[in-house]
Amino acid sequence: MTAMTTTQRPAGLVAIDREMARQASDAIGSFHQATTLATKIAISLKATGKLLLLGMGGSHAVGRAVEPLYRTHGIDAIALPLSEQLGQPLPIENKTILVTSQSGESAEVLRWFSETNGATPHTFGLTLEGGSFLAKNAPSLIGVGGTEKAFAATRSLTISFALHLAVLAALGDDPAAAFQALEHPQSPDTAAALAGLSGVRSVVTSGRRLQGLAEAIGLGLTELSRLPCFSLEGGQLRHGPMEMLGPSVGVVLFRAEDPTAGLVEAMAISAAGAGSPVIVFDASGQAPIEGVTTISFAPAAGMAAIFAMLPVAQSFMIAFAAARVENAGTPVRSTKITRSE
């Protein structure tokens, strides 16, 4: 690994630092700003009983993370990459549709609205840019603070979750625990976890109900470190891909205080037994798992667990990349807004 001193911190990571420094306050502001439209979206969801979450990259990971939260309300929620919806579309009639794009200008968003003639009366947007194509073409939840400038989603993820929290609150959820996590961030030490992954050549992230969070962090790890880091839902990781595990493949798991915590523990034990260094972001309230490195949080589930773990996991992925790439945070093959398919 390449040592990185503070004075050598790449400009791309400095830009991410700036975004993260205000993400909690912007998320809280976004929640309060979204109340009126969130209520309208909740009314739509109660009328249709179905939710199609469309997005790309980090926006799709957010959709994956909130799927189970909407399903607890009896809503048939499914998150799909917008590119997949364009090529292999699910029916959109009689569904509430939430199109997420932090810029509101990605190529897939423009084409989807063109091909669906503005979609349906139950179509809404979620974006950070109030003047964007998306915001002009659908009633949209707008995040506070404008477009995220830095590469790799950090602040945009936190704000997107806060906007979903506004909808979930309108459906009846109590947002108090989530606000507690935002307003009083935890700072568990990640040094041992980073050291444990010092020799890996790839990382797989995984979870059960927190799989969407795992996918967001897996994407960020790849974007920043340029190593093949990716995410597999816990059951999918169990069914065959464990053949790849070993000392050179790190495993990062996410566990909350929910009924799937035991399955995450079983995976941690199996992955460690296969020789992989295993890190567990753990808000389950259960005892640390023997043989793995635990990053502990106060017991939490759902959005409260996401808000507690997310900033720590973001700092973890940034430190992982900074130790490996001299100009981490500066893309060499991608752009912040993807304008081609």
Long-range contacts (C-beta under 8 A, 24 or more apart in sequence): 1-198, 1-323, 1-324, 2-323, 2-324, 2-325, 2-326, 3-323, 4-322, 4-323, 4-326, 9-322, 10-322, 10-325, 10-326, 10-327, 10-328, 10-329, 10-330, 11-327, 11-329, 11-330, 12-150, 12-151, 12-327, 12-328, 12-329, 12-330, 12-331, 13-318, 13-321, 13-322, 13-328, 13-329, 14-329, 15-149, 15-150, 15-151, 15-329, 16-150, 16-151, 16-152, 16-154, 16-318, 16-329, 18-149, 18-150, 19-148, 19-149, 19-150, 19-154, 19-155, 19-156, 20-154, 20-155, 20-311, 20-314, 20-315, 22-145, 22-155, 23-154, 23-155, 23-158, 23-159, 23-311, 24-158, 24-182, 24-183, 24-185, 24-311, 26-143, 26-144, 26-145, 26-155, 26-158, 26-159, 27-143, 27-144, 27-158, 27-159, 27-161, 27-162, 27-182, 27-307, 28-162, 28-179, 28-182, 28-183, 29-144, 29-145, 30-141, 30-142, 30-143, 30-144, 30-145, 30-159, 30-162, 30-163, 30-166, 31-162, 31-163, 31-165, 31-166, 31-169, 31-175, 33-142, 33-144, 34-141, 34-142, 34-162, 34-163, 34-166, 34-167, 35-166, 35-170, 37-124, 37-139, 37-140, 37-141, 38-141, 38-163, 38-166, 38-167, 38-169, 38-170, 39-170, 40-139, 41-96, 41-98, 41-124, 41-141, 41-167, 41-170, 42-167, 42-170, 42-171, 44-96, 44-122, 44-124, 45-70, 45-73, 45-75, 45-96, 45-167, 45-171, 46-171, 47-96, 47-122, 48-94, 48-95, 48-96, 48-122, 49-74, 49-75, 49-76, 50-75, 50-76, 50-77, 50-94, 50-95, 50-96, 51-75, 51-76, 51-77, 51-78, 51-95, 51-96, 51-97, 51-98, 52-78, 52-80, 52-85, 52-90, 52-92, 52-95, 52-96, 52-97, 52-98, 53-77, 53-78, 53-79, 53-80, 53-98, 53-100, 54-79, 54-80, 54-81, 54-82, 54-85, 54-97, 54-98, 54-99, 54-100, 54-112, 55-79, 55-81, 55-82, 55-99, 55-100, 55-101, 56-81, 56-82, 56-83, 56-101, 56-106, 56-108, 56-338, 57-153, 57-219, 57-338, 58-102, 58-153, 58-156, 58-157, 58-160, 58-216, 58-219, 58-220, 59-100, 59-101, 59-102, 59-126, 59-153, 59-156, 59-160, 60-100, 60-215, 61-153, 61-157, 61-212, 61-213, 61-215, 61-216, 61-219, 62-100, 62-157, 62-160, 62-161, 62-164, 62-212, 62-216, 63-98, 63-100, 63-212, 64-211, 64-212, 64-215, 65-161, 65-210, 65-211, 65-212, 65-213, 65-215, 65-216, 65-306, 66-161, 66-164, 66-168, 66-212, 67-212, 68-209, 69-164, 69-168, 69-173, 69-302, 69-303, 70-168, 70-171, 73-168, 73-171, 73-172, 79-212, 82-106, 82-108, 82-109, 82-112, 83-108, 83-341, 85-112, 86-111, 86-112, 86-115, 92-116, 92-119, 92-120, 92-123, 93-120, 94-122, 95-120, 95-122, 96-122, 96-124, 97-122, 97-123, 97-124, 98-124, 98-125, 98-126, 99-123, 99-124, 99-125, 99-126, 99-134, 99-138, 100-125, 100-126, 100-127, 100-160, 101-125, 101-126, 101-127, 101-132, 101-134, 102-127, 102-128, 102-129, 102-143, 102-147, 102-148, 102-153, 102-156, 102-160, 103-127, 103-128, 103-129, 103-132, 103-147, 103-336, 103-337, 104-128, 104-129, 104-132, 104-133, 104-134, 104-135, 104-140, 105-129, 105-132, 105-133, 105-134, 105-337, 105-339, 106-337, 106-338, 106-339, 107-338, 107-339, 107-340, 107-341, 108-341, 109-133, 109-134, 111-341, 113-137, 113-138, 126-160, 126-163, 126-164, 128-156, 128-159, 141-166, 141-167, 148-336, 149-336, 150-329, 150-336, 151-223, 151-224, 151-329, 151-330, 151-331, 151-334, 151-336, 152-220, 152-223, 152-224, 152-317, 152-329, 153-216, 153-219, 153-220, 154-220, 154-314, 157-216, 157-310, 157-314, 158-307, 158-310, 158-311, 161-303, 161-306, 161-307, 161-310, 164-303, 165-303, 168-303, 173-303, 175-303, 177-300, 177-302, 177-303, 177-304, 178-302, 178-303, 178-304, 178-306, 178-307, 180-304, 181-300, 181-304, 181-305, 181-307, 181-308, 182-307, 185-308, 185-311, 186-297, 186-298, 186-308, 186-312, 187-312, 188-295, 188-296, 188-297, 188-312, 189-295, 190-295, 190-312, 190-315, 190-316, 190-319, 192-293, 193-279, 193-293, 193-295, 193-316, 194-316, 194-319, 194-320, 194-323, 196-250, 196-277, 196-278, 196-279, 196-293, 197-250, 197-277, 197-279, 197-320, 198-323, 199-247, 199-248, 199-277, 200-247, 200-248, 200-249, 200-250, 200-277, 201-227, 201-228, 201-248, 201-249, 202-227, 202-228, 202-229, 202-230, 202-248, 202-249, 202-250, 203-227, 203-229, 203-230, 203-249, 203-250, 203-251, 203-252, 203-320, 204-229, 204-230, 204-231, 204-232, 204-237, 204-241, 204-244, 204-249, 204-250, 204-251, 204-252, 205-229, 205-230, 205-231, 205-251, 205-252, 205-253, 205-254, 206-231, 206-232, 206-233, 206-234, 206-237, 206-251, 206-252, 206-253, 206-254, 206-264, 206-267, 207-233, 207-234, 207-253, 207-254, 207-255, 207-264, 208-233, 208-234, 208-235, 208-258, 208-260, 208-263, 208-264, 209-256, 209-258, 209-260, 209-301, 209-302, 210-254, 210-255, 210-256, 210-305, 210-306, 210-309, 211-254, 213-254, 213-306, 213-309, 213-310, 213-313, 214-252, 214-253, 214-254, 216-310, 217-252, 217-254, 217-313, 217-314, 217-316, 217-317, 218-252, 220-314, 220-317, 221-317, 221-320, 221-321, 223-331, 223-334, 224-317, 224-318, 224-320, 224-321, 224-325, 224-328, 224-329, 225-317, 225-320, 225-321, 225-324, 225-325, 225-328, 226-321, 226-324, 226-325, 226-332, 227-324, 234-260, 234-263, 234-264, 234-267, 235-263, 237-267, 238-267, 238-270, 242-270, 242-271, 242-274, 245-271, 245-274, 245-275, 245-276, 246-274, 246-275, 246-276, 247-275, 247-276, 247-277, 249-276, 250-276, 250-277, 250-278, 250-279, 251-276, 251-277, 251-278, 251-279, 252-278, 252-279, 252-280, 252-281, 253-278, 253-279, 253-280, 253-281, 254-280, 254-281, 254-309, 254-313, 255-280, 255-281, 255-282, 255-283, 255-284, 255-286, 256-283, 256-284, 256-300, 256-301, 256-302, 256-305, 257-283, 257-284, 257-285, 257-299, 257-300, 257-301, 257-305, 258-284, 258-301, 258-302, 261-286, 265-289, 268-292, 281-309, 281-312, 281-313, 283-308, 283-309
